[in-house]
């Protein structure tokens, strides 16, 4: 059964079901869904939580052993099974179908999956999970609905903003709900309840530019290699976190990819920039970048940023700052053909 994330808290207040499946790559939605389930479990007397991460050599026999074991200290248990690859393999497929067919006594199981490819969605193991579990899709909020989403978050802390301000906020954080949530929380800490003035919000949000994180993106788009190096060095000297620098780069490159794709389809560039919410002076560096960089280079840069994100979070080995510097300098020095 499908369950919307917004309905999860109300659903859990009536008691936990034996099996939940979280599907999607949106990190904020995943974190909040897990936190909501864990909090409800604690309130309802679940005294033990076990988390398993399915990696290359994961032994699926652990699931059967867990089901056969008896907890010495907990009457109800919570078992989380995280499958980052979305590919459980032959043994895993059998284990998941068995888990869906027969619940573990006194246990709620949460299976965490990424966005699945078509083959996985049509697989027998996933169909069995869907038929026997509460399935929650963890989707990104698209650009059209992002202002409404921000308005809802502001309302939870007793604040509101004009449609113009909501559009501005959405433009600043599009494609990154974690950043959007952080900005909303920051406004809740800085200002009292009530309607937020447009100038107040802009001042608070644009304080990030004191670290020149957004200026770095502009320098890269303009092809100003020397300025790019100066900004990178300044940010690193100030001890700026690599992720805080990387996110604005993603926000700069993602709409650029969409515009470049529209250009290759023969569409009007100005219309494409308007659709991507690139207005006024911001169109200048975008036009410069479109003339210098190919779609292949832009897509490769986004993939590289995704890898750097994993490095910054310790998932992959490497130096995140070094990789950011190489990427930015490489993009900035590309000359138009």
Phi, psi and omega in degrees: 000134179280139180225126179288145181301324180296337181266357189297313184298315179297318179300315184291334180296342179265005180114147181276140174277165182292333188216130175233144177233121177257123184234120176148164184258358185286113188294321180294315179299320179295313181298315183290324178295315178297317179298321180294317178295316180297317179297317179296322179297317179298316181296331183262015171091015175283115187259358184218133177232130179238132179243129178239135176248122183275106178248190191303316185253030180297136179265106183292349176297339179301325181294314179296318179297321178298316181294332182272345182279158179240127180286136180280340188238347185236137177274334178227142186231155176240124180243122179250128180239108183261121180243082186301328182281338185074011182231094183287344182080183184295308181297319180294321179300317179295318181295320181291321178293322177294321179295321180288325183287327183223111183291149174282128182304138175057030183222137170253128181253132176243118179256126185250120184234152172281183171297125188270146173286167185302319182298318180292322179298328182268004184285160179293321182294321181286323177299320178295320178297314181300323183284341186239358185236165168274114185256128182240120179275126181259085186260152172290152174273121183287168186300325182294321185265355183297317177303319178296320179297316179296319179300319178295320178293320177297320181298326179297334178252021173075025181238160177214168181207159179290162179299326179295318180292321179296321177295320179297313179300316181299319180295323182292329189239012183305134178087004181214089182294330177298315178294320179300315180296320179296319179295319179297315179297324178296319178296326178293328179281325186277328190230152181287174178294156181121190181280134180271134177287147182302314181296324180296315181295316181299318179298317182293315184288319183283357173300337178301329183292349175298333178272359178064023180295320179282329176295330177298315178299320179296317179298321179295315181296322181285348181076026180267088185296320182296315179293324177302315180296318181297316181294316179302315181295319179296316179297317181293320179296328180281357179078024180296140178291138183300322181294323180294334177276323184292321183300312177300327176296320177297318181295332178283317188280327183301309178295331178297322177297316180296320180292319179297319178297319178295320178299317181291336176277357179086015181279163179291126185293321181296320177294321179296320179292322177296318178298327179273004179063041174256109186239160169054229184297336181292344180287337183296304179296329179295315178298320179297316181293321180298328180283337184262321192254140178273164177299320180300318180293319181293317179294322178295324179295319178296319178296320179296320178297323177297320177293320179296323178301317179294322178295316181297331181265006175083007180282325178241151178284149177139178179252107185299317182295319179298317181292323177297317180298316179297316182296311183297314179296320179298317179291322183292328185271355178294127179259149179292149181284000000 
